[in-house]
Structure formats: C-alpha cells, structure tokens
Amino acid sequence: CRLCQRADCDPEVFGQTCRQDGLCIHENCLYHASGLGQRGADGEGFYGFLLPDIHQELQRVAQKTCCICWQRGASVTCWVRRCPRNFHFPCGSERGCISQFFGEFKSFCWQHRPAQRVRALQQGQTPCVICLEAVAGRPRYDTLVCPVCTSAWFHRRCIQSQALSSALHHFRCPLCQDMQTFQVEMFRLGIKIPDRDAAWEEEGAFDEHYQRHSSCDASQCLCPVGREQSEETGPWRLLLCSSCGSCGTHQRCSTVGEDTGSWECSDCTDTGTGERGSLGLR
C-alpha cells in the first residue's frame, strides 16, 4: 500500500486492496487519509477517491513522520486541534488509536480517542460473548461493552468481525438484540459497520441449501435412464423422504405402490423421526 507501506491484506484490518494503473492502496487507508476527499462518484477511482487526488495526497504526506513507527508517509492526523500526532492507519490500530467509519471519518490518537462512558460492573471474570475468552475488567480500547444491557462484553476484534459479517442491516448486541443505540456506540468507538446486507444474505451465498434433492438413492437403481430421471407419474416417479427430504427413490426401485403419496427412508425410520413405517432403500 502506497499510504501505509504495508503489504498486509487482512480485510478486517485494512479493508479491500485497491489496484489500478500500478497504484495499490488499502481501502481503510484511503478513508482516513486526512488530506483526501471523495470528489468522484462511487464507481470512479477507488470508492470515489480520484487517482489524481490520491497522488496529490501521497506527495503531501511524503515527509510526514509516523509517531508510532517513525517512518515517512503518515497520512492520518489526530482530529483534536493542536495535537501534533500523525500516524499510518494500521500503526494507529496497533497503538490504540481510533478511526471512525461514519460522518467525517475522524481519527484520534491514543490520548484523545473516545472512550465508553457506561458504568458496567462485572460479576467475577466475564467472558467475551463471542469467543468466550476472558475480557478486561473494565471497558477500554480492546474491551467493549453494550451500552444498553451492560451485560454483553466483547473484544474489539471479535465485535469488529461480527460487524463486518452482519453489516448495517443486521448488526446488533449479541445479548439484548438492541440495534439503534448499540450501532451508534460502536460507530463512535471506531467499529466499521458496512452499509450493506449481511454476508449470509448476499446473492447466492446459500443457494445450495435451497436446492431440492433430485436423485434416486436406492442401492440398485433400476431406471434405464439413470438416477437423475424424475417423472410426475409412473415407475420413475421420484419420491423424497417425507421426514428429512435429503434422500429419494424411484417408485419402482423401492417397490412403492402407485397410490403411495409419501415415503420415508430407512435412516429416518431407524432413528424414530419418521411418522410412518418405511419401505426402506433396497
């Protein structure tokens, strides 16, 4: 990345990696470069950041030193007036700086970062509700708490991962299920919540789960055309197990009567899940 000088590509930390005309930039480095604005449409440049503007920003920060790694090219500036700290976006994340992903995309150094103001007391050692490992005894940079129920504690990395998966339409407190107040607080504390549908709702994500079983699973299929043959009536009528739906048979392959409206596989009958006797698979 020309802004942070790192080759890392973990999307949970850096966002997507943008490449065009020999230029490589991390998405999150773009959003938090203090001298860079989105002057283009969403489809122009990188997320609306025009390439000439990016090159101009690279020139601006070329001599700015990161207060954390002490290397040049520090493009992020603490938002607090008179604070002299500049840093690379990933350096700031590692040092405890906070960059907000809403409004003016403000960034704050570790001294001026927003902190949680909720009064929350733990009863004994409280685990993260996501990974179930222990969290700190009080809210701090790497330990956050739901401002509504104050019972849901989690690591920053854990709730960030959940936010990227759930996204704006589904992200909420894992315990009390509050969405509005919870999202406002997480935005303020630097959690990135993408404005899209959840990962599991994206087009085609679970198509295979909605496909109907379509083959004969009898140990010996008698159909001359093959196991995939399926007809509405007759000996090659394909019946699916009425209990699990994941096993099928041709009428003739399991000697099912012509008037039989339902059938159950031997597995469901053996486990007691079937509602009526099985003719089994032969």
Disulfide bonds with the S-S distance in Angstrom:
none
